[in-house]
Amino acid sequence: MHSLEGRSWVRRLGAATLLVAIVLGGIYLARASKVQAASFQHISFDHKSMVEAGMDCLFCHTGATKSPAAGIPSVESCMGCHKLIDIDSPEILELAAYWDRQEPMGWERVNRLPRFVYFSHRVHVVAANLNCERCHGDVGQMAEARPVVRMNMGWCLGCHEQQPNARQLRDCIVCHQ
């Protein structure tokens, strides 16, 4: 009888361990799937000031009209203007230090897609004539750039379904090359 009680205890412990693992896994997946901002940027960057100065997204993110990636501006690009503009601000002084050391800024990406997803900014910005706010929100009003939507397959297909060529855009090869 003692061995049966021992086995019962082991089963209950195993079931409890499995339950805890499922709950913790669920919490992990829920947190991982939430829209989250980049956790750290080397320099505080407020897009709002750029918009107020009349800058268009494409001025700094030049790749969006030419390639799949919009691109993150290099220190050289930033210093092209900031050798003359706001040169005494703490952020620009820090940027200038990167320039002097000839080091890249190392901006953290704000939006990420899985590696198995093919996405081209050029196709969306040039061919489909979509504005940046459609996917990225009103970054020009954000103190810190952050994702505004969960860029997953359902979200992308929701937009593709609204297009005149929706049937073609449903083909898996469009996004999974």
C-alpha positions in Angstrom: 0.0 0.0 0.0 2.9 2.3 0.7 4.2 2.0 -2.8 0.8 2.9 -4.3 0.7 6.1 -2.2 4.2 6.9 -3.4 3.2 6.5 -7.1 0.1 8.6 -6.5 2.3 11.4 -5.0 4.7 11.2 -8.0 1.8 11.4 -10.4 0.4 14.5 -8.6 3.8 16.1 -8.6 4.2 15.4 -12.3 0.7 16.8 -13.0 1.5 19.9 -10.9 4.8 20.4 -12.7 3.1 20.1 -16.1 0.4 22.6 -15.1 3.1 25.1 -13.9 5.0 24.6 -17.1 1.9 25.2 -19.2 1.0 28.3 -17.2 4.5 29.7 -17.4 4.7 28.9 -21.1 1.4 30.7 -21.7 2.7 33.8 -19.8 5.9 33.8 -21.8 4.1 33.5 -25.2 1.6 36.2 -24.2 4.4 38.6 -23.3 6.4 37.7 -26.4 3.5 38.4 -28.7 2.6 41.8 -27.2 3.5 44.9 -29.1 6.5 46.2 -27.3 8.9 49.2 -27.9 12.6 48.7 -28.3 13.9 48.4 -24.8 16.9 50.7 -25.2 18.1 53.3 -27.6 21.6 54.8 -27.1 20.3 58.3 -27.6 16.8 59.6 -26.9 15.3 60.4 -30.2 12.0 62.3 -30.5 10.6 62.0 -34.1 8.1 64.8 -33.2 10.8 67.4 -33.4 11.7 66.2 -36.9 8.1 66.3 -38.1 7.7 69.8 -36.6 10.8 70.9 -38.6 9.1 69.7 -41.8 11.1 66.5 -42.2 9.4 63.6 -44.1 10.0 60.0 -42.9 11.7 59.2 -46.3 14.3 61.9 -45.8 16.1 59.8 -43.1 14.7 56.4 -44.0 15.8 56.6 -47.6 15.7 52.8 -48.3 11.9 52.7 -48.1 11.6 53.8 -51.7 14.5 51.8 -53.1 14.7 48.5 -51.2 13.0 46.0 -49.0 14.3 47.7 -45.9 13.5 51.3 -44.9 16.9 51.5 -43.3 18.0 53.1 -40.1 19.9 56.4 -40.7 23.7 56.2 -40.2 25.6 58.6 -37.9 26.9 60.2 -41.1 23.4 60.9 -42.3 22.4 62.5 -38.9 25.5 64.6 -38.8 24.9 65.9 -42.3 22.3 68.2 -40.7 23.4 68.2 -37.1 26.9 69.7 -37.8 24.8 72.9 -37.9 21.5 72.3 -36.2 21.0 71.9 -32.4 24.7 71.3 -32.0 24.6 72.1 -28.3 21.8 69.7 -27.4 22.9 66.8 -25.2 21.7 64.2 -27.7 23.5 65.8 -30.6 26.7 66.1 -28.5 26.4 62.4 -27.9 25.8 61.7 -31.6 28.8 63.9 -32.4 30.9 61.7 -30.1 29.9 58.6 -32.1 30.9 60.5 -35.3 34.2 61.5 -33.8 34.9 57.9 -32.8 33.7 56.7 -36.3 31.3 54.3 -34.5 27.9 53.3 -35.7 25.0 54.3 -33.5 23.6 50.8 -33.1 19.9 51.8 -33.0 17.6 49.1 -31.8 15.0 47.9 -34.2 11.5 48.9 -33.1 9.5 46.5 -35.4 10.6 43.0 -36.1 9.3 40.3 -38.5 10.3 36.7 -38.4 13.1 35.7 -40.8 10.8 33.6 -42.8 8.7 36.6 -43.8 9.6 38.6 -46.9 8.5 42.3 -46.6 9.5 45.0 -49.0 9.0 48.7 -48.0 9.5 49.7 -51.6 6.6 47.6 -52.8 4.3 49.1 -50.1 5.6 52.7 -50.2 6.1 53.1 -54.0 4.0 50.5 -55.7 1.0 50.5 -53.3 1.4 54.2 -52.4 0.9 53.5 -48.7 2.1 56.1 -46.2 4.3 55.1 -43.3 1.6 55.9 -40.7 -0.5 53.1 -42.1 1.7 50.5 -40.4 3.9 52.5 -38.0 1.3 54.8 -36.5 1.8 58.5 -36.0 5.5 58.2 -35.1 5.7 62.0 -35.5 3.7 62.4 -32.3 5.5 59.8 -30.3 8.1 60.7 -27.7 9.7 57.3 -28.3 9.1 55.2 -31.4 7.2 52.1 -30.6 5.2 49.5 -32.4 1.5 50.3 -32.7 0.2 47.0 -34.2 1.2 43.4 -33.9 2.5 42.8 -37.4 1.4 39.2 -37.8 0.0 37.2 -40.7 -3.6 38.0 -39.9 -2.9 41.7 -39.7 -1.1 41.7 -43.1 -3.8 39.6 -44.8 -6.4 41.9 -43.4 -4.8 44.7 -45.5 -4.1 42.5 -48.5 -7.8 41.5 -48.6 -8.8 45.2 -49.1 -6.6 45.6 -52.2 -7.9 45.4 -55.8 -5.5 42.5 -56.5 -6.4 40.7 -53.2 -6.6 37.3 -55.0 -2.9 37.6 -56.0 -1.9 38.9 -52.6 -3.3 35.8 -50.9 -0.6 33.6 -52.6 1.8 32.4 -49.9 4.8 33.2 -52.1 4.1 36.9 -51.9 5.3 37.0 -48.2 7.1 33.7 -47.8 9.8 33.5 -50.5 
